[in-house]
Amino acid sequence: MYKLAIFIIIVLICIWVYSHDSFTEDYLYGYWYAEDDEFTEKAGINSISLFIGEPTGFPKTSRDAQIILDNEITDGLRIEYWRPHVGRAYQMHAKVEFDSHQLWPEYVTIKVDVIRGRMTIKGREDGLVYARLYKHNEITDLTSAK
């Protein structure tokens, strides 16, 4: 009986971890933006738009994305990362490959704050912030096939 109780507890914990991880992983999909805020002012740009697509692969995940800077510079990119462990801030170390011009370093850290709807992208080596973006749920909902 004791072993069965421990088994059930472990199964319930695994289900909770998977559902929590899935929610945050699903949250990455969509439209992220920054315009006319402190970050864009310091960076010398007016706006950043980033659309992150659906994930493929598990546990190593890839996502296609599209970035627009100041409504002029557009580039496609691929983000690859291992899904982070649950229980700490949703932060991942990712490899970023741009189609044309490498706007950020190849290796970045992406931290997602679901409560604030904010994503911060920093260089792993230099620690510089390359983007501080906010989730735009209305536009994401319009683009979602779900």
N, CA, C and O atoms as a GROMACS GRO file, in nm:
protein
  584
    1MET      N    1   0.082  -0.120   0.000
    1MET     CA    2   0.000   0.000   0.000
    1MET      C    3   0.087   0.127   0.000
    1MET      O    4   0.057   0.224  -0.069
    2TYR      N    5   0.193   0.124   0.078
    2TYR     CA    6   0.284   0.237   0.088
    2TYR      C    7   0.346   0.269  -0.048
    2TYR      O    8   0.357   0.385  -0.086
    3LYS      N    9   0.388   0.164  -0.123
    3LYS     CA   10   0.450   0.183  -0.254
    3LYS      C   11   0.350   0.240  -0.354
    3LYS      O   12   0.386   0.322  -0.438
    4LEU      N   13   0.225   0.196  -0.345
    4LEU     CA   14   0.122   0.247  -0.435
    4LEU      C   15   0.097   0.395  -0.409
    4LEU      O   16   0.078   0.471  -0.504
    5ALA      N   17   0.095   0.437  -0.285
    5ALA     CA   18   0.075   0.578  -0.251
    5ALA      C   19   0.189   0.664  -0.305
    5ALA      O   20   0.166   0.773  -0.358
    6ILE      N   21   0.311   0.617  -0.291
    6ILE     CA   22   0.427   0.691  -0.343
    6ILE      C   23   0.420   0.699  -0.495
    6ILE      O   24   0.448   0.804  -0.553
    7PHE      N   25   0.382   0.589  -0.560
    7PHE     CA   26   0.368   0.588  -0.706
    7PHE      C   27   0.264   0.690  -0.752
    7PHE      O   28   0.287   0.764  -0.848
    8ILE      N   29   0.151   0.694  -0.686
    8ILE     CA   30   0.044   0.789  -0.722
    8ILE      C   31   0.091   0.933  -0.702
    8ILE      O   32   0.062   1.018  -0.786
    9ILE      N   33   0.162   0.961  -0.596
    9ILE     CA   34   0.214   1.095  -0.571
    9ILE      C   35   0.312   1.135  -0.681
    9ILE      O   36   0.308   1.247  -0.731
   10ILE      N   37   0.399   1.044  -0.719
   10ILE     CA   38   0.496   1.073  -0.825
   10ILE      C   39   0.425   1.100  -0.957
   10ILE      O   40   0.462   1.192  -1.030
   11VAL      N   41   0.324   1.021  -0.990
   11VAL     CA   42   0.247   1.042  -1.113
   11VAL      C   43   0.178   1.179  -1.110
   11VAL      O   44   0.180   1.250  -1.211
   12LEU      N   45   0.118   1.215  -0.999
   12LEU     CA   46   0.052   1.346  -0.988
   12LEU      C   47   0.151   1.461  -1.002
   12LEU      O   48   0.119   1.561  -1.065
   13ILE      N   49   0.269   1.448  -0.946
   13ILE     CA   50   0.372   1.551  -0.959
   13ILE      C   51   0.415   1.562  -1.105
   13ILE      O   52   0.431   1.673  -1.156
   14CYS      N   53   0.433   1.450  -1.172
   14CYS     CA   54   0.472   1.452  -1.314
   14CYS      C   55   0.366   1.519  -1.399
   14CYS      O   56   0.398   1.596  -1.490
   15ILE      N   57   0.240   1.491  -1.372
   15ILE     CA   58   0.130   1.554  -1.446
   15ILE      C   59   0.131   1.705  -1.422
   15ILE      O   60   0.114   1.782  -1.516
   16TRP      N   61   0.149   1.747  -1.297
   16TRP     CA   62   0.151   1.890  -1.266
   16TRP      C   63   0.268   1.959  -1.336
   16TRP      O   64   0.251   2.065  -1.395
   17VAL      N   65   0.386   1.898  -1.331
   17VAL     CA   66   0.504   1.956  -1.394
   17VAL      C   67   0.483   1.968  -1.544
   17VAL      O   68   0.513   2.072  -1.602
   18TYR      N   69   0.431   1.864  -1.607
   18TYR     CA   70   0.410   1.868  -1.752
   18TYR      C   71   0.308   1.975  -1.789
   18TYR      O   72   0.329   2.049  -1.885
   19SER      N   73   0.199   1.985  -1.714
   19SER     CA   74   0.097   2.086  -1.749
   19SER      C   75   0.150   2.227  -1.727
   19SER      O   76   0.119   2.316  -1.806
   20HIS      N   77   0.228   2.250  -1.622
   20HIS     CA   78   0.285   2.382  -1.597
   20HIS      C   79   0.384   2.418  -1.708
   20HIS      O   80   0.382   2.530  -1.759
   21ASP      N   81   0.471   2.324  -1.743
   21ASP     CA   82   0.569   2.346  -1.848
   21ASP      C   83   0.498   2.374  -1.980
   21ASP      O   84   0.540   2.462  -2.055
   22SER      N   85   0.393   2.300  -2.011
   22SER     CA   86   0.320   2.320  -2.136
   22SER      C   87   0.258   2.458  -2.143
   22SER      O   88   0.259   2.521  -2.249
   23PHE      N   89   0.204   2.506  -2.032
   23PHE     CA   90   0.144   2.640  -2.032
   23PHE      C   91   0.248   2.746  -2.068
   23PHE      O   92   0.224   2.829  -2.155
   24THR      N   93   0.361   2.742  -2.002
   24THR     CA   94   0.464   2.842  -2.027
   24THR      C   95   0.520   2.827  -2.167
   24THR      O   96   0.546   2.927  -2.235
   25GLU      N   97   0.538   2.706  -2.211
   25GLU     CA   98   0.588   2.682  -2.346
   25GLU      C   99   0.488   2.734  -2.449
   25GLU      O  100   0.530   2.793  -2.549
   26ASP      N  101   0.360   2.715  -2.427
   26ASP     CA  102   0.257   2.768  -2.516
   26ASP      C  103   0.254   2.921  -2.513
   26ASP      O  104   0.225   2.985  -2.614
   27TYR      N  105   0.286   2.978  -2.399
   27TYR     CA  106   0.283   3.124  -2.381
   27TYR      C  107   0.386   3.194  -2.470
   27TYR      O  108   0.366   3.309  -2.509
   28LEU      N  109   0.495   3.127  -2.503
   28LEU     CA  110   0.598   3.188  -2.588
   28LEU      C  111   0.545   3.220  -2.727
   28LEU      O  112   0.589   3.317  -2.789
   29TYR      N  113   0.451   3.140  -2.777
   29TYR     CA  114   0.396   3.161  -2.910
   29TYR      C  115   0.327   3.298  -2.917
   29TYR      O  116   0.255   3.337  -2.826
   30GLY      N  117   0.350   3.368  -3.026
   30GLY     CA  118   0.273   3.489  -3.050
   30GLY      C  119   0.356   3.613  -3.074
   30GLY      O  120   0.475   3.608  -3.104
   31TYR      N  121   0.287   3.724  -3.058
   31TYR     CA  122   0.340   3.856  -3.093
   31TYR      C  123   0.394   3.925  -2.968
   31TYR      O  124   0.322   3.941  -2.869
   32TRP      N  125   0.520   3.967  -2.974
   32TRP     CA  126   0.587   4.039  -2.867
   32TRP      C  127   0.633   4.172  -2.923
   32TRP      O  128   0.673   4.179  -3.039
   33TYR      N  129   0.630   4.278  -2.844
   33TYR     CA  130   0.664   4.410  -2.898
   33TYR      C  131   0.720   4.501  -2.789
   33TYR      O  132   0.705   4.477  -2.670
   34ALA      N  133   0.786   4.606  -2.836
   34ALA     CA  134   0.830   4.717  -2.750
   34ALA      C  135   0.832   4.840  -2.838
   34ALA      O  136   0.885   4.837  -2.950
   35GLU      N  137   0.775   4.948  -2.789
   35GLU     CA  138   0.782   5.073  -2.864
   35GLU      C  139   0.771   5.190  -2.769
   35GLU      O  140   0.695   5.189  -2.672
   36ASP      N  141   0.849   5.292  -2.800
   36ASP     CA  142   0.848   5.416  -2.723
   36ASP      C  143   0.855   5.393  -2.572
   36ASP      O  144   0.782   5.456  -2.495
   37ASP      N  145   0.942   5.302  -2.531
   37ASP     CA  146   0.962   5.282  -2.389
   37ASP      C  147   1.108   5.310  -2.355
   37ASP      O  148   1.186   5.349  -2.442
   38GLU      N  149   1.144   5.292  -2.231
   38GLU     CA  150   1.280   5.321  -2.186
   38GLU      C  151   1.384   5.238  -2.263
   38GLU      O  152   1.489   5.290  -2.301
   39PHE      N  153   1.354   5.109  -2.285
   39PHE     CA  154   1.450   5.024  -2.354
   39PHE      C  155   1.473   5.070  -2.498
   39PHE      O  156   1.588   5.084  -2.541
   40THR      N  157   1.366   5.094  -2.573
   40THR     CA  158   1.382   5.134  -2.713
   40THR      C  159   1.450   5.270  -2.723
   40THR      O  160   1.526   5.295  -2.816
   41GLU      N  161   1.421   5.357  -2.629
   41GLU     CA  162   1.485   5.490  -2.629
   41GLU      C  163   1.636   5.476  -2.610
   41GLU      O  164   1.714   5.538  -2.682
   42LYS      N  165   1.678   5.393  -2.512
   42LYS     CA  166   1.821   5.372  -2.489
   42LYS      C  167   1.888   5.301  -2.608
   42LYS      O  168   2.005   5.326  -2.637
   43ALA      N  169   1.812   5.213  -2.676
   43ALA     CA  170   1.868   5.140  -2.790
   43ALA      C  171   1.870   5.224  -2.917
   43ALA      O  172   1.931   5.185  -3.016
   44GLY      N  173   1.805   5.340  -2.914
   44GLY     CA  174   1.804   5.427  -3.030
   44GLY      C  175   1.712   5.381  -3.142
   44GLY      O  176   1.736   5.410  -3.260
   45ILE      N  177   1.606   5.309  -3.106
   45ILE     CA  178   1.508   5.264  -3.205
   45ILE      C  179   1.369   5.302  -3.157
   45ILE      O  180   1.349   5.331  -3.039
   46ASN      N  181   1.274   5.301  -3.248
   46ASN     CA  182   1.136   5.334  -3.211
   46ASN      C  183   1.055   5.212  -3.168
   46ASN      O  184   0.974   5.220  -3.077
   47SER      N  185   1.078   5.099  -3.235
   47SER     CA  186   0.998   4.981  -3.202
   47SER      C  187   1.067   4.852  -3.243
   47SER      O  188   1.151   4.848  -3.333
   48ILE      N  189   1.030   4.747  -3.173
   48ILE     CA  190   1.071   4.610  -3.204
   48ILE      C  191   0.944   4.526  -3.203
   48ILE      O  192   0.863   4.536  -3.110
   49SER      N  193   0.927   4.445  -3.304
   49SER     CA  194   0.818   4.347  -3.307
   49SER      C  195   0.881   4.212  -3.331
   49SER      O  196   0.967   4.198  -3.418
   50LEU      N  197   0.838   4.112  -3.256
   50LEU     CA  198   0.889   3.978  -3.271
   50LEU      C  199   0.772   3.882  -3.268
   50LEU      O  200   0.695   3.879  -3.172
   51PHE      N  201   0.757   3.804  -3.374
   51PHE     CA  202   0.654   3.701  -3.376
   51PHE      C  203   0.722   3.566  -3.363
   51PHE      O  204   0.808   3.532  -3.445
   52ILE      N  205   0.686   3.489  -3.260
   52ILE     CA  206   0.745   3.359  -3.234
   52ILE      C  207   0.643   3.251  -3.270
   52ILE      O  208   0.530   3.253  -3.222
   53GLY      N  209   0.685   3.158  -3.355
   53GLY     CA  210   0.596   3.053  -3.403
   53GLY      C  211   0.583   2.935  -3.308
   53GLY      O  212   0.635   2.936  -3.196
   54GLU      N  213   0.512   2.834  -3.356
   54GLU     CA  214   0.487   2.712  -3.280
   54GLU      C  215   0.616   2.633  -3.258
   54GLU      O  216   0.707   2.639  -3.340
   55PRO      N  217   0.624   2.560  -3.147
   55PRO     CA  218   0.743   2.480  -3.119
   55PRO      C  219   0.742   2.349  -3.198
   55PRO      O  220   0.636   2.292  -3.226
   56THR      N  221   0.860   2.304  -3.234
   56THR     CA  222   0.877   2.171  -3.290
   56THR      C  223   0.988   2.103  -3.214
   56THR      O  224   1.085   2.168  -3.174
   57GLY      N  225   0.976   1.974  -3.192
   57GLY     CA  226   1.078   1.897  -3.123
   57GLY      C  227   1.058   1.895  -2.973
   57GLY      O  228   1.000   1.986  -2.914
   58PHE      N  229   1.107   1.788  -2.911
   58PHE     CA  230   1.102   1.773  -2.767
   58PHE      C  231   1.211   1.675  -2.727
   58PHE      O  232   1.220   1.572  -2.793
   59PRO      N  233   1.293   1.696  -2.628
   59PRO     CA  234   1.297   1.811  -2.539
   59PRO      C  235   1.372   1.931  -2.597
   59PRO      O  236   1.356   2.043  -2.549
   60LYS      N  237   1.454   1.909  -2.702
   60LYS     CA  238   1.516   2.024  -2.767
   60LYS      C  239   1.413   2.083  -2.862
   60LYS      O  240   1.357   2.013  -2.947
   61THR      N  241   1.388   2.211  -2.846
   61THR     CA  242   1.280   2.277  -2.918
   61THR      C  243   1.336   2.377  -3.018
   61THR      O  244   1.436   2.444  -2.991
   62SER      N  245   1.270   2.387  -3.134
   62SER     CA  246   1.301   2.489  -3.234
   62SER      C  247   1.175   2.569  -3.262
   62SER      O  248   1.064   2.515  -3.262
   63ARG      N  249   1.194   2.697  -3.286
   63ARG     CA  250   1.082   2.784  -3.323
   63ARG      C  251   1.129   2.879  -3.432
   63ARG      O  252   1.237   2.937  -3.423
   64ASP      N  253   1.047   2.894  -3.535
   64ASP     CA  254   1.073   2.996  -3.635
   64ASP      C  255   1.012   3.125  -3.584
   64ASP      O  256   0.909   3.125  -3.517
   65ALA      N  257   1.077   3.236  -3.617
   65ALA     CA  258   1.030   3.366  -3.570
   65ALA      C  259   1.058   3.471  -3.678
   65ALA      O  260   1.131   3.446  -3.774
   66GLN      N  261   0.999   3.586  -3.660
   66GLN     CA  262   1.017   3.699  -3.752
   66GLN      C  263   1.034   3.824  -3.666
   66GLN      O  264   0.959   3.846  -3.571
   67ILE      N  265   1.134   3.906  -3.699
   67ILE     CA  266   1.159   4.029  -3.623
   67ILE      C  267   1.149   4.150  -3.715
   67ILE      O  268   1.191   4.145  -3.831
   68ILE      N  269   1.094   4.257  -3.662
   68ILE     CA  270   1.084   4.384  -3.734
   68ILE      C  271   1.138   4.493  -3.641
   68ILE      O  272   1.090   4.508  -3.528
   69LEU      N  273   1.237   4.570  -3.689
   69LEU     CA  274   1.290   4.683  -3.614
   69LEU      C  275   1.250   4.811  -3.686
   69LEU      O  276   1.275   4.825  -3.805
   70ASP      N  277   1.190   4.902  -3.615
   70ASP     CA  278   1.151   5.033  -3.670
   70ASP      C  279   1.071   5.022  -3.800
   70ASP      O  280   1.083   5.109  -3.886
   71ASN      N  281   0.992   4.918  -3.814
   71ASN     CA  282   0.908   4.897  -3.932
   71ASN      C  283   0.988   4.892  -4.062
   71ASN      O  284   0.931   4.909  -4.169
   72GLU      N  285   1.117   4.870  -4.053
   72GLU     CA  286   1.201   4.869  -4.173
   72GLU      C  287   1.282   4.741  -4.187
   72GLU      O  288   1.274   4.673  -4.289
   73ILE      N  289   1.357   4.708  -4.085
   73ILE     CA  290   1.445   4.592  -4.093
   73ILE      C  291   1.365   4.468  -4.053
   73ILE      O  292   1.320   4.457  -3.939
   74THR      N  293   1.349   4.378  -4.146
   74THR     CA  294   1.276   4.254  -4.120
   74THR      C  295   1.370   4.138  -4.144
   74THR      O  296   1.445   4.137  -4.241
   75ASP      N  297   1.364   4.040  -4.058
   75ASP     CA  298   1.448   3.924  -4.075
   75ASP      C  299   1.381   3.804  -4.009
   75ASP      O  300   1.312   3.817  -3.908
   76GLY      N  301   1.402   3.688  -4.068
   76GLY     CA  302   1.356   3.565  -4.008
   76GLY      C  303   1.464   3.510  -3.918
   76GLY      O  304   1.583   3.538  -3.938
   77LEU      N  305   1.425   3.432  -3.820
   77LEU     CA  306   1.523   3.370  -3.733
   77LEU      C  307   1.470   3.239  -3.681
   77LEU      O  308   1.350   3.213  -3.682
   78ARG      N  309   1.560   3.157  -3.635
   78ARG     CA  310   1.525   3.029  -3.573
   78ARG      C  311   1.584   3.031  -3.433
   78ARG      O  312   1.701   3.065  -3.413
   79ILE      N  313   1.501   2.993  -3.337
   79ILE     CA  314   1.541   2.986  -3.196
   79ILE      C  315   1.543   2.839  -3.158
   79ILE      O  316   1.444   2.768  -3.176
   80GLU      N  317   1.656   2.792  -3.105
   80GLU     CA  318   1.668   2.653  -3.060
   80GLU      C  319   1.709   2.653  -2.913
   80GLU      O  320   1.798   2.727  -2.872
   81TYR      N  321   1.643   2.568  -2.834
   81TYR     CA  322   1.673   2.561  -2.691
   81TYR      C  323   1.623   2.429  -2.633
   81TYR      O  324   1.539   2.360  -2.691
   82TRP      N  325   1.679   2.395  -2.516
   82TRP     CA  326   1.630   2.284  -2.437
   82TRP      C  327   1.528   2.341  -2.341
   82TRP      O  328   1.552   2.444  -2.278
   83ARG      N  329   1.415   2.277  -2.329
   83ARG     CA  330   1.312   2.328  -2.238
   83ARG      C  331   1.368   2.334  -2.096
   83ARG      O  332   1.430   2.238  -2.048
   84PRO      N  333   1.346   2.448  -2.030
   84PRO     CA  334   1.400   2.463  -1.894
   84PRO      C  335   1.322   2.381  -1.793
   84PRO      O  336   1.209   2.339  -1.818
   85HIS      N  337   1.384   2.359  -1.679
   85HIS     CA  338   1.318   2.288  -1.570
   85HIS      C  339   1.216   2.379  -1.504
   85HIS      O  340   1.235   2.500  -1.496
   86VAL      N  341   1.110   2.320  -1.459
   86VAL     CA  342   1.006   2.396  -1.390
   86VAL      C  343   1.051   2.419  -1.246
   86VAL      O  344   1.130   2.341  -1.193
   87GLY      N  345   1.002   2.524  -1.185
   87GLY     CA  346   1.034   2.549  -1.046
   87GLY      C  347   1.119   2.673  -1.027
   87GLY      O  348   1.136   2.719  -0.914
   88ARG      N  349   1.172   2.727  -1.133
   88ARG     CA  350   1.243   2.855  -1.126
   88ARG      C  351   1.186   2.944  -1.235
   88ARG      O  352   1.095   2.904  -1.307
   89ALA      N  353   1.239   3.061  -1.247
   89ALA     CA  354   1.192   3.150  -1.352
   89ALA      C  355   1.206   3.080  -1.486
   89ALA      O  356   1.302   3.005  -1.508
   90TYR      N  357   1.112   3.102  -1.576
   90TYR     CA  358   1.120   3.038  -1.707
   90TYR      C  359   1.229   3.108  -1.786
   90TYR      O  360   1.207   3.212  -1.848
   91GLN      N  361   1.345   3.048  -1.783
   91GLN     CA  362   1.462   3.106  -1.847
   91GLN      C  363   1.531   2.997  -1.927
   91GLN      O  364   1.549   2.885  -1.878
   92MET      N  365   1.569   3.029  -2.049
   92MET     CA  366   1.633   2.930  -2.133
   92MET      C  367   1.755   2.988  -2.201
   92MET      O  368   1.761   3.107  -2.232
   93HIS      N  369   1.852   2.902  -2.223
   93HIS     CA  370   1.970   2.938  -2.301
   93HIS      C  371   1.942   2.891  -2.442
   93HIS      O  372   1.916   2.773  -2.464
   94ALA      N  373   1.947   2.983  -2.537
   94ALA     CA  374   1.906   2.951  -2.673
   94ALA      C  375   2.014   2.986  -2.775
   94ALA      O  376   2.098   3.072  -2.752
   95LYS      N  377   2.008   2.916  -2.886
   95LYS     CA  378   2.089   2.947  -3.002
   95LYS      C  379   1.996   3.018  -3.100
   95LYS      O  380   1.887   2.970  -3.130
   96VAL      N  381   2.041   3.134  -3.150
   96VAL     CA  382   1.958   3.214  -3.240
   96VAL      C  383   2.031   3.229  -3.372
   96VAL      O  384   2.144   3.277  -3.377
   97GLU      N  385   1.966   3.189  -3.480
   97GLU     CA  386   2.023   3.201  -3.614
   97GLU      C  387   1.931   3.288  -3.699
   97GLU      O  388   1.815   3.252  -3.723
   98PHE      N  389   1.982   3.402  -3.744
   98PHE     CA  390   1.906   3.491  -3.831
   98PHE      C  391   1.924   3.450  -3.976
   98PHE      O  392   2.028   3.394  -4.012
   99ASP      N  393   1.824   3.478  -4.059
   99ASP     CA  394   1.833   3.445  -4.202
   99ASP      C  395   1.934   3.532  -4.274
   99ASP      O  396   2.011   3.482  -4.357
  100SER      N  397   1.937   3.662  -4.244
  100SER     CA  398   2.024   3.755  -4.318
  100SER      C  399   2.137   3.810  -4.234
  100SER      O  400   2.254   3.780  -4.259
  101HIS      N  401   2.103   3.891  -4.134
  101HIS     CA  402   2.203   3.959  -4.052
  101HIS      C  403   2.187   3.916  -3.906
  101HIS      O  404   2.077   3.919  -3.852
  102GLN      N  405   2.295   3.875  -3.845
  102GLN     CA  406   2.292   3.832  -3.706
  102GLN      C  407   2.280   3.955  -3.617
  102GLN      O  408   2.380   4.016  -3.580
  103LEU      N  409   2.154   3.992  -3.582
  103LEU     CA  410   2.130   4.112  -3.502
  103LEU      C  411   2.171   4.096  -3.356
  103LEU      O  412   2.209   4.193  -3.291
  104TRP      N  413   2.163   3.974  -3.305
  104TRP     CA  414   2.201   3.943  -3.168
  104TRP      C  415   2.313   3.841  -3.173
  104TRP      O  416   2.338   3.782  -3.278
  105PRO      N  417   2.381   3.819  -3.061
  105PRO     CA  418   2.481   3.712  -3.058
  105PRO      C  419   2.414   3.576  -3.087
  105PRO      O  420   2.292   3.561  -3.072
  106GLU      N  421   2.493   3.481  -3.127
  106GLU     CA  422   2.438   3.350  -3.160
  106GLU      C  423   2.378   3.281  -3.037
  106GLU      O  424   2.279   3.207  -3.049
  107TYR      N  425   2.435   3.304  -2.919
  107TYR     CA  426   2.384   3.241  -2.797
  107TYR      C  427   2.331   3.349  -2.703
  107TYR      O  428   2.402   3.441  -2.665
  108VAL      N  429   2.204   3.335  -2.667
  108VAL     CA  430   2.137   3.432  -2.581
  108VAL      C  431   2.066   3.359  -2.467
  108VAL      O  432   2.047   3.238  -2.471
  109THR      N  433   2.029   3.437  -2.367
  109THR     CA  434   1.943   3.389  -2.260
  109THR      C  435   1.809   3.459  -2.274
  109THR      O  436   1.803   3.582  -2.283
  110ILE      N  437   1.704   3.381  -2.276
  110ILE     CA  438   1.568   3.436  -2.289
  110ILE      C  439   1.495   3.408  -2.158
  110ILE      O  440   1.482   3.293  -2.117
  111LYS      N  441   1.448   3.515  -2.094
  111LYS     CA  442   1.376   3.501  -1.968
  111LYS      C  443   1.233   3.551  -1.990
  111LYS      O  444   1.212   3.662  -2.039
  112VAL      N  445   1.137   3.468  -1.954
  112VAL     CA  446   0.997   3.502  -1.973
  112VAL      C  447   0.929   3.515  -1.838
  112VAL      O  448   0.933   3.423  -1.756
  113ASP      N  449   0.868   3.629  -1.815
  113ASP     CA  450   0.790   3.655  -1.694
  113ASP      C  451   0.643   3.653  -1.734
  113ASP      O  452   0.591   3.752  -1.787
  114VAL      N  453   0.577   3.541  -1.710
  114VAL     CA  454   0.438   3.523  -1.751
  114VAL      C  455   0.346   3.620  -1.677
  114VAL      O  456   0.250   3.671  -1.735
  115ILE      N  457   0.374   3.647  -1.551
  115ILE     CA  458   0.290   3.735  -1.470
  115ILE      C  459   0.289   3.877  -1.528
  115ILE      O  460   0.183   3.938  -1.538
  116ARG      N  461   0.404   3.928  -1.566
  116ARG     CA  462   0.414   4.064  -1.622
  116ARG      C  463   0.398   4.067  -1.773
  116ARG      O  464   0.384   4.175  -1.831
  117GLY      N  465   0.399   3.951  -1.838
  117GLY     CA  466   0.389   3.945  -1.983
  117GLY      C  467   0.512   4.003  -2.050
  117GLY      O  468   0.501   4.071  -2.152
  118ARG      N  469   0.628   3.976  -1.993
  118ARG     CA  470   0.752   4.037  -2.042
  118ARG      C  471   0.856   3.930  -2.078
  118ARG      O  472   0.866   3.826  -2.013
  119MET      N  473   0.931   3.958  -2.183
  119MET     CA  474   1.041   3.873  -2.226
  119MET      C  475   1.167   3.959  -2.236
  119MET      O  476   1.164   4.068  -2.293
  120THR      N  477   1.276   3.909  -2.180
  120THR     CA  478   1.404   3.978  -2.189
  120THR      C  479   1.502   3.886  -2.259
  120THR      O  480   1.516   3.769  -2.223
  121ILE      N  481   1.571   3.939  -2.359
  121ILE     CA  482   1.670   3.863  -2.434
  121ILE      C  483   1.805   3.928  -2.412
  121ILE      O  484   1.826   4.044  -2.446
  122LYS      N  485   1.899   3.850  -2.353
  122LYS     CA  486   2.033   3.900  -2.322
  122LYS      C  487   2.137   3.813  -2.390
  122LYS      O  488   2.115   3.694  -2.412
  123GLY      N  489   2.251   3.874  -2.423
  123GLY     CA  490   2.364   3.797  -2.472
  123GLY      C  491   2.420   3.712  -2.360
  123GLY      O  492   2.434   3.760  -2.247
  124ARG      N  493   2.452   3.586  -2.388
  124ARG     CA  494   2.505   3.498  -2.283
  124ARG      C  495   2.646   3.536  -2.244
  124ARG      O  496   2.683   3.524  -2.128
  125GLU      N  497   2.726   3.581  -2.339
  125GLU     CA  498   2.865   3.616  -2.310
  125GLU      C  499   2.878   3.758  -2.257
  125GLU      O  500   2.946   3.782  -2.157
  126ASP      N  501   2.813   3.853  -2.324
  126ASP     CA  502   2.832   3.994  -2.288
  126ASP      C  503   2.731   4.047  -2.187
  126ASP      O  504   2.753   4.153  -2.128
  127GLY      N  505   2.620   3.976  -2.164
  127GLY     CA  506   2.519   4.018  -2.068
  127GLY      C  507   2.438   4.139  -2.110
  127GLY      O  508   2.357   4.189  -2.032
  128LEU      N  509   2.458   4.187  -2.233
  128LEU     CA  510   2.382   4.303  -2.282
  128LEU      C  511   2.238   4.263  -2.311
  128LEU      O  512   2.211   4.153  -2.359
  129VAL      N  513   2.146   4.354  -2.282
  129VAL     CA  514   2.005   4.331  -2.313
  129VAL      C  515   1.982   4.372  -2.458
  129VAL      O  516   2.003   4.488  -2.495
  130TYR      N  517   1.938   4.277  -2.540
  130TYR     CA  518   1.914   4.303  -2.681
  130TYR      C  519   1.768   4.329  -2.711
  130TYR      O  520   1.734   4.388  -2.813
  131ALA      N  521   1.680   4.286  -2.622
  131ALA     CA  522   1.538   4.315  -2.639
  131ALA      C  523   1.467   4.298  -2.506
  131ALA      O  524   1.496   4.205  -2.430
  132ARG      N  525   1.375   4.388  -2.478
  132ARG     CA  526   1.283   4.376  -2.366
  132ARG      C  527   1.145   4.396  -2.426
  132ARG      O  528   1.107   4.507  -2.464
  133LEU      N  529   1.072   4.287  -2.434
  133LEU     CA  530   0.947   4.286  -2.509
  133LEU      C  531   0.828   4.253  -2.419
  133LEU      O  532   0.843   4.194  -2.312
  134TYR      N  533   0.711   4.293  -2.465
  134TYR     CA  534   0.587   4.266  -2.393
  134TYR      C  535   0.492   4.188  -2.483
  134TYR      O  536   0.486   4.213  -2.603
  135LYS      N  537   0.419   4.094  -2.424
  135LYS     CA  538   0.326   4.010  -2.500
  135LYS      C  539   0.205   4.092  -2.540
  135LYS      O  540   0.147   4.163  -2.458
  136HIS      N  541   0.166   4.083  -2.665
  136HIS     CA  542   0.046   4.149  -2.715
  136HIS      C  543  -0.057   4.039  -2.741
  136HIS      O  544  -0.059   3.978  -2.847
  137ASN      N  545  -0.141   4.015  -2.642
  137ASN     CA  546  -0.234   3.903  -2.648
  137ASN      C  547  -0.340   3.918  -2.756
  137ASN      O  548  -0.380   3.818  -2.816
  138GLU      N  549  -0.387   4.039  -2.782
  138GLU     CA  550  -0.492   4.057  -2.882
  138GLU      C  551  -0.443   4.018  -3.021
  138GLU      O  552  -0.513   3.947  -3.094
  139ILE      N  553  -0.322   4.062  -3.058
  139ILE     CA  554  -0.269   4.027  -3.190
  139ILE      C  555  -0.236   3.878  -3.193
  139ILE      O  556  -0.258   3.812  -3.294
  140THR      N  557  -0.184   3.824  -3.084
  140THR     CA  558  -0.155   3.682  -3.078
  140THR      C  559  -0.281   3.601  -3.101
  140THR      O  560  -0.280   3.503  -3.176
  141ASP      N  561  -0.391   3.641  -3.036
  141ASP     CA  562  -0.517   3.569  -3.054
  141ASP      C  563  -0.565   3.573  -3.199
  141ASP      O  564  -0.625   3.477  -3.248
  142LEU      N  565  -0.541   3.683  -3.268
  142LEU     CA  566  -0.582   3.693  -3.409
  142LEU      C  567  -0.501   3.600  -3.498
  142LEU      O  568  -0.552   3.553  -3.599
  143THR      N  569  -0.376   3.573  -3.461
  143THR     CA  570  -0.290   3.489  -3.544
  143THR      C  571  -0.296   3.342  -3.506
  143THR      O  572  -0.245   3.257  -3.579
  144SER      N  573  -0.356   3.313  -3.395
  144SER     CA  574  -0.358   3.176  -3.344
  144SER      C  575  -0.462   3.091  -3.417
  144SER      O  576  -0.576   3.132  -3.438
  145ALA      N  577  -0.418   2.972  -3.453
  145ALA     CA  578  -0.509   2.877  -3.517
  145ALA      C  579  -0.579   2.789  -3.412
  145ALA      O  580  -0.661   2.704  -3.446
  146LYS      N  581  -0.546   2.809  -3.286
  146LYS     CA  582  -0.600   2.725  -3.178
  146LYS      C  583  -0.739   2.767  -3.140
  146LYS      O  584  -0.799   2.707  -3.051
   0.00000   0.00000   0.00000
